Amino acid sequence: MLEARVMAGVENQRLSEHSSGSVNWLLWGPYLSERQWGTVREDYSASGDAWNDFPHEHARSRAYRWGEDGLGGWSDERQRLCMSVALWNGHDAILKERLFGVTNAQGNHGEDVKESYFFLDGTPTHSYQRMLYKYPQKAFPYEELIRANQSRSRLEEEFDLTQSGIFRENRYFDVFIEYAKAGSRSTCQQITVTNRGPEAAPLTLLTQIWCRNVWSWGEPERKPTLRLRGEGIQISNAELGDYRFQAEDAQEWLFTDNETNFTRLFRAGECTWPKDAFHDYIVHGNAEGVNPDRVGTKAAAVWRCMLEPGETKEFHTTLCPIDEVAPDIAAVVTKRQAEADQFFQRRTDDLSEERAGIYRQAAAGLTWSKQFYRFNVRRWIEGDPTGPKPPASRATGRNSRWQHVNAGEIILMPDTWEYPWFAAWDLAFHAVAYAPIDPAFAKEQLLHITNEWYLHPNGQLPAYEWAFDDANPPVHGWAAWRVFLIDRERRGDRGDIEFLERVFHKLILNFGWWINRKDADGQNIFEGGFLGMDNLGVFDRSQPLPPGLKLHQCDATAWMAMCSLNLMRIAAELALTNPAYEDIAAKFLDHFLRIASAMNNVSGQGLGLWDEEDQFFYDVVTKADGQPFPLRVRSIAGLLPLLAVETLEAEHIEKLPRFAQRLDWILKHEPGLASLVSRWQQAGHKERRLFSLLRVHRMKSLLHRMFDPAEFLSPYGIRALSRYHLENPYVLPYDGRNLTVGYDPGESKIGAFGGNSNWRGPIWMPVNYLLVEALLQFHQYYGDFITVECPCAGGNANLRDWAVELATRLVRLFERDEAGCRPIFANDDLLQRDPYFRDYLLYPEYFHGDTGRGLGATHQTGWTALIMPLLKLASGSQSDIPLR
């Protein structure tokens, strides 16, 4: 037991050393993207068609401008030096260097990665990382995947690699890729390959190492060099320093340059040693592109072997500073794996074995989803000194208002292939999910996205690379407060007040942008567009409404009410050490109350967002004559007012006299405002005070609908749209057409509003997680006084019990049922039952509202990794969800 605690403490010690600045344990990590091609930052077309401007066919031959990608990749924190695996089975038309997928136009449900891979392990300092790639022994079905998906309609499922029959008779290699750090600057790589098939099969394996191309764009960058010296490669990099790369028993060493093959791609220009030289050499036997002097900016160690059925082979490399002795690879890998086991054992010792495995693989996905993100928007718009003049359309086109964005840091991406770029509201959830294993990095993420090279001078946060101008829900105040609390739990002190204060000042600017830009009438009722919830309503909320109509969004307004309370709570915490923040806390309380008032009386017309007849919140449209009418779509937007809830301890309020005076003043002089929200003037459970948009009647009305299986409650969580609309679709006659919203529990069946309707029924982890937290907040105040009917319990349950019940249903998505099947894999027999697949998990973007099948980006471990704290709650612990 003592040894286990010591080993678990080794990783914690590394985290402590990194946080103190004494050792940079995050210098190296899995920061290489799984897809750089098809991204906006690599798109230099006049049309803005990123998928076609830099397609997959170009990726092996064309040098990237802003980043790099590779299979099972590894790089330093600035992506100056990169390492990844490449494979060839003797049949593929191309060297397998990166993951393949269909583009948005090629997929019947949009872009989608078409490979089989799993992130299995990872520590927060990346002292140990492990993933699995399943490489077919027959020719990879590139064309079949494109053709099959293009031929299918939206009503049909996607055609995936597992459906192609490529894995039949286990004719594939399991390729386990492991990285283990011998020190903060030294990395051991172990690649373990097993032939799962019934016959001997050939395999060529490469570990590629190269420098990101920073010298071809007219910038004053010194070109690095890789040169064969003795039994390894000497790497000279002016910024990173000199390194040595060695590969045990490598049969060949190959060298070229990370330069575009202009002749192949553009039939113009030339490159003596092109980027795709290894492809030509391995697949076609063409040695002309490989540098015989064994020098360049890209190199590879090569092994060729024949594996018998069931045979396993290991391949080892090391990457170390030139002045360090090469480590014992096997010993380092074994030790770091044991330390990782103990690190996670300490965090999951209150979970069952199955739930501990779900937790650990979710954490692994988060660690592998860290990507180096480099994008200088001004340079992208103006063009490079050595490049062609950009099209004139770029100066006024996509992201042209964001020329201050000059990013270059490690970001927790939503997904390493489908979304290999930051997304603002996703990142808030990523930080909260990551905080239990590394709160310091989670805090850094929130500071990054609110830094001046992301935050617009007007206070807007950039949404995501495809459209920085879009608005995402203002959840960063919530995330900052939750990360602060998680960090404080582990520190055991007052918490990181400096972090809280730094992020708070930036969030005030963002709040001001919302007030000034998304409340056009100054009435405290907000717009905001689709707010990340694609096609939730009857109109395309990202586009202006038809003339004469104005939309007042229930979700935007609820998000802003929640944001007001989050910032009030942060200010109240900061006021404990600086009384000046008491006035700011009072100001955000005032904003909250004004929003509550507006929700009850839109534009002064007497109709609020609350529908008394249906006992539900709806979006409201006002006509040209000012008359409002509700859009009676029972969606999760109508449940979001539940999220605007906070509690304060009585003794906390006593320490804030000016804030307390403001509460008393409101009670005395604004009784109308005070009556609209919860009875925060009355002490609840343990003398706490409650701040909420909802008084008891409305809260219970919403919860009755939310917990109704015929409406929102699924066996696997809360649906985004009420199942009521399956038989009763909402229809709005308008301009000679019928605008319709119906329940659609899975993938899109229509191409409305940008191509999907994925918020019209499926289960989304982030909003479900927020609902769980809201239930816990309400229970903190009401205790067991408030109960709601719980059919599964055969009676009523208090709100904490309901939070646990909801968490349990979400966990059920990943757990095996009585038949040994996981709902996320539905009827995929390979993933459900095959002994070489069944223990490996995926963390999909969202889930079918009735069956729980995983949908969307299947490897998205970003916000779906919120299952980690829910596993704790479902198992009887609330350790990862501190509320105060």
N, C-alpha and C positions, 0 to 999 in steps of 0.2 A: 504493500500500500504506500509506504514511504517512497519507494522508487517511482511509483506511478505519479505521485504528487510532484516529485522532483522533475520528471520528464515533462509533465504538463506545464511546469513552471519555466522550462527552457524557452518555449515559444512565448510565454508571457514576458520573460526577460528580454527577448529580442524586441517585442513590441515596446517595452519600456525604454530600451536603448534607442530605438528609432524615434520615439516621441520626444526624448530628451535632446535629440540631435547628436548624440555621441557616436552612433553607428547608423549608416544609411542602409537598413535592411531591405528597403524597397528599391534599391538601385536596379535590381534585375527582377523580372517577373513575366507572367504570360501576357505581355502588353501588345503583342502582335495581333492585328485584326484577323478575323476569319474571312473578311471580304472588304477590299478597298475599291475594287472595280464597281462601277454602277453607282457610285456615291456622288452627291452634289459637288463636293470639293474637287473631284477629279473630272468634272464635266466642264468642257471648254467649248461647248456647242452654242450656236446662236439660238437654238430652239429650247434649250434647257432640258433636253431629253437625256438625262444622266444614264439611263439603262443602255441606250443605244450608242451614246457617245464613247463610252468606255465599257464595252461588253466583256463577257468572260473570255471570248476568243482572243482578245487583245492582252489579257492579263499576264500571260506567260512571256509576252514579247515586248511589252511596253513599260517603260520606267514610270513609276508613280510620282506624282508631284508632292503629295502631302503626307503619305504614310506608306505602310507596307502590310502585306498579308501573307499568311502561310499556314500550313497544316500543323496543328499542335505547337504553335509558335512561342518564341521566347525572345525578349529584347531588354535592353536597358531602358531606363525611365524616359529617355528622350528619343528612343528608337534610332540611335546612331549605329548600333550593331544588332543584327537580327539573326535568329537561328530557327529553323523549322525542318520538318521531315518531308521527304518526297519518296514516292513509291512507283514501281512499274511491275505489272504482272506478266509482261510478255505479250499482252493482247491489246491493251489500251492504245488508243490513237494518240494520246498525249500523256506526258508525265504527270502523275497525280501530285500536284504541289499545293493545291488549295481546294476548298470545298465548292462544289457546284450546286447551283439552284436555278430555278426558272425566274425570269423577270416578271415585273408586274403585268406586262402585256401577254406573256406566255402562259401564266398560271390561270386556271379557271377560278381561283380565289385569291388572285394577287401573287406577289413574289413569295417564294418559298424555297428553303434549302432542301436539296434532295440527296442527302447523305445520311449515313448511320453513324453517329458518334455520341459519346456520353462523357460528361465531366464528372469524375468520380471522387476526387479529393483535392484539397487545397487549404493551406494554412494562410492566415492573413499576412504574414511576412514572405510568403511564397518559399519558405524553407523546404516545402515539399508540395509538389503538384503532380496529379495523375489524371490522365484521360484515356479513353479507348476510342479507336477508330476502326471500323469494320470495312476492310478493303476486299472487294470481290475479286475472285480469281479469273473470271471471264471479263470480256471487254465491258467497261462501264457503259450503261445504256443512256448516254447523253441525249441522242436524238429521240429515242423512245420516250424519255421523260418529257421532253418538250412537246413532241407530237401528241402524246396521250393527254396531257393537260390542256393543250390548245383545243383538242377535239371535244372535251367535256364541257357541259354547261354548268351554270352556277348551281343547278339543282343536284348535280352529282358531286361525289366526294373527290378530293384531290387524288391524283395518281402518284404514289410515293415509291421510293426505291424498294421498300419491303414488299410491295405488291407486284414488282416486275419479275419476280422469280429468280433474281440474281443470287439470292442466298439459299436457293434450293439445294438440298443435300449438304448443307453447311460448306459450300464451296466458296470460302472466304478466309481471309487471314484476320485474326484478332491482333491489332497492333496497339499495345499499351505503351503510352509515352509518359515517362516520368522525369521530373526535374527535382534535384535535391541540392541544396546549397551547402558547400563545404565551409563557406564563410560569406560575408556580405558581398564579396566581389567574385566569388568562385562558384561555378555551377557544374554539377555532374548530371549528365543525361543518360538515362537507361531506356532503351527501346526493346520491348519484349514481344516477339512475334510468334504466334501459334497457328499452324495450319489446321483449321477445323474440318477440312474436307476429307473425302474418302480416298483421294489419290495424291501422289506427290505433285507439288506445284512449285514453279519457279518464282522467285521474288528478287527484284533489285531494290535496294534500300539506300537512300542518301540522307545524310544530315547536311543541310545547306547552311552556310553562314555568309552573310553579306552586309554591306553598309547601305543604309538608306541614301538614295541619291539626293545630295544637297548641293552638288557642284555644277549641275547642268543648267541652272536657272538664272545665272548672272549674279549670284550672291557671292560675297567674299568668303567662301568656304574652302578650307584646305581639303583636297581630295585624299581620303585615307587609302591605305594599301593593305592587301592580304598577300602574303608571300610564303611559299613552302620553305621551311627551315628545319632540316633534320627530319624528325618523325611527326612533325606537326606544322601548323600554320602560325606564322607571326603576324599579328594584326597591329598596324600603326594608325592610331586615330588621335588627332591633335586634341580633341575635346575629351574623349573618354580615357585616353592613355593607351599604353601598349599591353596587348593581351596575347595569350597563346592558346590555340585550339588544337586538341589532340583527339584521335579516334583509334580505339584499340582494334588492331588487325584489319584496318582499312585496306581494301584491295587496290583502290585507285584514289588519286587526288585530282580533282578537276578545278580549273580556274577560268573565269571570264570576267566581264564587267556588268554592273547593274545599269545597263544602257539600253535604250530602245533599239529594236531591230527595224530600222526605217525601211529597209528593202522589202522585208516580208509584209509589213503593215501598209506602207504607203507607196511602194514602188518608186521610192525616191530617197536620196541620201544613202548613207552607209554607216555601218558600225562594225569595226573589225571583230570585237569580242562582245556579242550581244547577250542580253539577259537570258534569252531562251536557248543558249548554247547547250546546256545540259539536257534539255528536252531532245534536241536534235541528235546529240551524242548517244543518249541511252536508247531512245525509241528508234532512231533511223541509222545509228552507227556513223553519223557524220562528225568527224573530229575537227573540221575546219574552223568551227567557231570557238573551240576550246584553246586557250592560250598555252602553247607548248613551253613557255618560259615560267609557267606556274606562278603567275602573279596577276593581280586584278583587284576588283572590289566585290567579287562574289566567288565563293569556292564551295566545294562539297567533298565529303568523304563518301566513298562508294563501297557497298558490299553486295555481292551477287551470291545467291544460294538457292539450293533446292531443298524444300522442306517436305519430309515424309508426312503421311497422315498422322495428325496428333502431335507432331514434333514441334518443339519450342526452341527458339534461338534468341540470345540476348546480344545487343549491340550497345557499346558504351562510348561516350565522348566526355571530354572535360573542357571547360572554358575558364581560364584563370588569368589574373595579371601576370605579366611576364616574369615578375620577380618572386612569384609564389610557387612552391613545389606542388606538382599535380597530386591531388588527393587519391585515397583508396576509394574508388567509385562504389563498389559493392558495400563497403562498410558505411559510407556516408548515406547511401540510399536506405539501407536497413535502419540506421539510427534515426534519420529524419522521419521515416515512416512510423516508427515506434513513438516518436515525440508527437506526431500528428494524431496517432491513435489516442494517446493520453490527453492531448489538448481537447479533443472533442468528447472523450469519455467524461471529463469533468463537467462539460457543458450539457451532456445528455444523460447523466446518470439517473435522472428522474423520469426518463422515457423508456418505453419498451424497446426491445431490440429492433423491431421493424420501424418504429417511429424515430429512433436514433439514426437509423440508416437514411430515412427521408430527410431528416434535419441535416445530416452531414453532406449528402449529395446536393442539397439546396445551397449550402454554404460553399461547396466546391464550385457550383455554377457561378456564384457571385464572384469568387476569386478569379476564375477564368474569364469573367466578363470585364475585367479591368483592361482598358485599351488606351494606348497613347493616342491623343486626339490633337492633331495639328491643323490649323486652318487660319490663315491670314486673309480675311475677306477683302480688304483693300487691295492687296497684291493680286488676289484672284480676279477682282473686277478690272483692275488696270492692266494686268498681264505682267509677265516676267520680261526683264530686259532682253533675254536671248530668245524669247518666244514670239509667236506671231501676234499682231495687234488683235485684241479681243473684239468680238462683234459689238457694235454700238448698243445693241439691245441690253447688254449686261449692265451698262451704267444706270439703267432705270428698271432693270428686271429683278429677278429673285434676290432677296436679301440685300438690295442696294442701299437700304437705309441703315445697314448694320456694318458699316465700314470700320467701326471701332473694334470689331471682334478680331482678336489676335490670340487664338487659343493655342496652347501647347502644354498640356498636362495629362495625367492619368485620370480617366473618367470611368465610372461604372456605367457601362452601356446597357441599354435595354436587352440587346441580344447581339452576339458576336457576328452573326451573318445577316439577319434580316434588318436589324436596326443598329448598324455599327457606327452610331453617332449619338451624341447626348440628346436627351429629350427632357425638358425642364421638369415637368411634373412627375415623370417616371423617376428621375434622379432623386426627388424627395423621398419616394418610397424605398428606393434602393438604399439610401442612407439609413433609414430606420431599420430596414432588414439587416444591414451590415453592422450596425452599431453594437449588437451583443457580442460579436467576435472581435471587433476592432473599432471602438468608438472614436479614436483619434482620426482614422481615415474617413469615417462617416462625417465627422465635423469638417474635415478638409473639403469634402465634396460639396457641402452646403456653402462654404466660404468661396469655393471656386465659382459656382454658378451665379453668385451675387457679386463677384468681383467686377471692377470697372471694365475689363476687357470682355465681359459677357453682358452685364447689365447695361441697357441703353441709357444714354444721358437723360432721357425722359422718364426713366424708372421701369420700363418694361423689361421682363425677362425674355430672352429668345426661346421660342417654343422648341424647335428641332430643325435640323439642317435643311429639310425640304422647304420650310417656310418659317423663318425666324419671326415673322410678323404675326403669326397666329397666337391666340391667347390660350394658355393652359390654366387650369384651376389654381388659385393662389394658396397652395398647400404648404409652402415652404416655412411659414411661421409654425404650423403644426409640426413639421419635420424637425425644425430647429429645437423646439421645446421638447419633443420626445427624445431626440438624440442627447440633448442636455441631461434629461432625467436618467436615461440609460447609463450615460457616462458617470453621472453622480452616484448612482447605485454602486458602481464598481470602484469608484474612487473613495467613497466613504467620507467625503468632506462636503463643503458647500457647493462644489461643482465648478465647472469652468466658466466663471462669470465673464472672463475676457472674450471667449468665443461667443457667448450669448449676446454680449453687448455689440460685438463687431457685426454679427449677422443681423441683429435687430435694426441697426442704423440703415442697412441696405434694404431691409424689408419695409421700412417706413417709406422709402422712395418708391418701391414697387406698389405699396398700398396707395400712395398718392397718384400713381399712374392709373390705377383702377378707378379711383374716385373721379379723376378728371377726364378719362378717355372712354370709360365703359358705363358711365351714368350720364348720358348725353343731356338729360333734362334736369339733372341735379335733384332727382327725386328719391335717391337711394334704392332704386330698382335697376338692376344691372343687365347688360346684354352679355357680350363676350364671345359670341360665335358658338362653334360646336364644342369648345372647351374639352377637347380630347374624347368626347363621347359621340362618336360618329353617328349621325342619323337618329339621334334619340327622339327627335320630334318630327312634326309633319312637314316643316320647312327645312331647307338647307340653311342652317343657321350661320354658315360661313359666308353667305352671300346676302346682299341687301334684300329686304323683303319687297314684295310688289308695292308699287306706289300707293300711299294712303294707309299702309299698315305699319304698326310698330310692335315689336315683340319684347315682352318683359319676361326675362328668363327666371324661372324658379331656381334652377340649379346655380346660375351665376350669382343670384342674390343670396342663396343659402351659403355658397362658398365664401362670399364676402362677409356674411355674418359670422361664419366660423373663423375666418381670418381675423376679424376684429377681436374676437374673444381670445384667439391664440396670441395676438400681439398685446392685448390687455394683460394676459397672464404672464408673458415674458416681462413686460414693463413692471408688473407687480413684484416679480422676483428681483429684478434689478433695483427696485426701489428700496429693498431691504438693506442695500449697501450704499445707495445713492438716492436720497429722498427726492431729487429732481424728477425722477421717473414716476413719482406718484401722479403728477399732473398729466403725464402722457398716458398712464394707465386709465385715468379718468376720461381722457379724450377718446380712447378706443372704446371704452364702455359707452360713451355717448354715441359714437358711430354705430355700435351694435344696436342700441335702442332705436335710433333713427331708421335703421334698416328694418327692424321689427315693425315699426309703425308703418313704413311704406308697404310692407308685405300685406298689411291689412287694409290698405286703401290706395290702390294703384292710381296715380295721377289725380288723386283727389276725387275720383268718380264713385267712391263707395264700394267698389268691388276689389277684393284683395286676391292674393295668390291662393289663399285658403278657400276651398269650395265647401260651403256649409252643407250642401245637399249630399255630396259624395264623401265628405269628411277626409279631404285629401288636398294636397298642394298641386297646382297646375301652372304651366305657363299661361300668360294672358296676352292677348293681342288687342291693341286699341286701333279703332278705325280712324279715318280722317276726321270724323266728327267728334273724336275723343271718347267715344263709347267703347268700353272694354268688354271682351268676351273670353271665357276660358277655353283652352285647348285641352279637352278632357282625355289626355293620354296618360294612363297610369304607368308611369315609368319610375325608374330609380331616382330621377330628378325630384320627384315629389317626396321621396324619403330623405333627401339630403338635409332638410332643416333639422333632422335628428342630430346631425353632426355638430351643429352650433351649440356646444355644451361645454362648460368648464365648472370646476368646483374650487372653492378657496376655504382653507381652514380658518376658523374663527380667530385663532391667535395671530394668523397672518394679517388679517384685516386690522386687528388691534395695533399692529406695528406700523400701519400706514394711516396716520390720522387724517391727512388731507384727502386721501382716497375715500376713507370712511365718511368724511364730511360731505364729499360729493354724492355718495350714495344716499345720505340723509336728505340732501338738498333735492335730489330727484324725487324721492318719496313725497316730499312736502310740496314741491312746486310743479312737478310733472307727473301727477298721479296717473294720467292717461297713458304715458309711456310705461310706467312701472307696471301697470295692470296687463300689458300685452305679453309679458314674458314670465318666466318662472318666478316663483315667490322667493327671490334671493334675499328678501328682507327677513325671511324666517329661517331659523336654524333647523337643519335637518339632522340626519344621522351623524353622531359624534360632533354636533354643533357646526357642521359644514354649511357653507352657503353655495347655492346653485345659480349659475347663469346659463340660461337656455332660452332659445326661441319659443319653446313649447311649454305651456302649462299642462297639467296632468291630463285633461280631457283630450287635447289634440295629440299629445304624445301617445296615449293609449290607443287612440283611433288609428294613428299611423302604424303602431305596432301590431294591431289586430290584422290590418291588411298585410303587413310585412310577413307575419307568421302564419298566413293562410296558405296552405298548399295549393289551393285553387288560384292563388294570385302570385305572390312573390317567392314563397318558400319552396325551394327545391330540396330533394334529399341531399344536395351537395352545396347548398348555400342560397344566397338571395339572388334571384334573377334580375336582369337589368330592365325587363318589361314584364308587366303582370300577365300571367297566363290567361287572364280574363279576355284578353284581346285575341286569343286563338279563335274563339267562337264569336267574339264581338269586336272586330277590328274598328278602330276609330276612323271615321270618314268625314272629311271636311270638304263640302262642295265649294269650289272657288274657280271663278273665271271659266266656267264651262267644263271644269274637270273635277274629279273626285280625288282629293289627296288622302292617302290611306296609310295608316300605321297598324300593322298586325304583329302578333307574337311570332317570333322566329327564333327558336332556341339555339340554333347552331350557326353554321356559316351563312353568308349572305345568299339570298335567293334572288335579289334584285340588285341592279346597278345604280341605285339612287345615291345622290349626294356624294360623289367622289368614289363610288365603287363598292361600298359595303353597307350592311345594316347591322353591324355586329354588336350594337347596343340595344337590339330589339328582342332580347331574351336571354342571351348567354350570361354566365356567372363570371364576374370579374373580381379577382382577388383584392385589389387595392381598396375598392369601395366597400367590399365585404369586411375587410379588416377595419376600416374606419367605423363601420356600423358596430362591430364587436367592441371597439374602444368606447363608442358612445354609450352602449348598454352598460359597460363597466362604470363609466362616469356617472350615469344616472343612478346606478345602484349605490355609488359612494354617498350620494345624498339621501336617497329614499330608503336605502337598506331593504329590508324584506316587506316594507309597507306596501309597495306597488308590486302586483303580480299580474301576469298575462296568461291567458289560456295556453296550455302546452299540450297538444294532442298526443305527442309521443310519450309524455309523462302521465297521461290519463288524468290531468288536472291542471292546476295553475303552477306557474314557476316565477320566481323573482327574476329581476333583470340580469343579475350575474349568472344565474343558472341558464338563462337564455343565451347569454354571451358564450358560455361554455358549450351549449348545445349547437350554436351556430359554428363555433370553432371546430367542434367534433365533425359536423357535416362537411366542412371544408377539408379537414384532414382525411375524411373518408374518400376523397378524390384519389388519393395516392395509396391508400391501404388496400391490401388484398381482402376480398370479400369471402364468403363461405365457400365459393367455388374456386378460390385462389386467384381471382382476377382483380385487376385494378381498374376502376372506372375510367381513368384517363386514357387507357389503351383500347377501350371499347372492344370491338370484335377482332382486333389484330392478334391472331393466334401466335404469331412469332414473338411479339413483345410480351404477351401474356404467359406463354407456357414453355417456350424454348429455354432449355437450361443455360444457354449462352447469351440470352437476352433478358430473361425475366427479372433479374435482380438489378437491372440498370434503369434509372428513372429519367424522365424528362419533366420539365416544368413549363407547361404551355402558357401562352399569352392569356387565354381565357378558356371557358369550359361550356360544353353543351348544357343548356338549362334544364334538361330532363334526364339525360343519361350520364352527365359528368365527363363525357369524352373531351380530351384535350384538343384545342383548336388554335388557329393562328400560328404565331411563331412558336414552334414546338420546343425550342431550346431556351426560350426567354426565362432566364432565372432572375431577372431584375425584380419587378414588383411581385411576381409569383413566389419569390423567396420569402415573402411575408408569412408563408406557411410555417416558418421556423418558430416565431413567437406563438403562433396559434397551436402548434404541437405542444408547447409548454402548457398553455391554458387548458387545452383539451385533456391534458394528463394531470391536471390539478395544481399547476404552478402558474403564477402570474409574474415570474421573475423577469421576463423580457418585455413586460408591458407595464412599466411603472407610470402612474398617473399623477403623482405629486411628490 
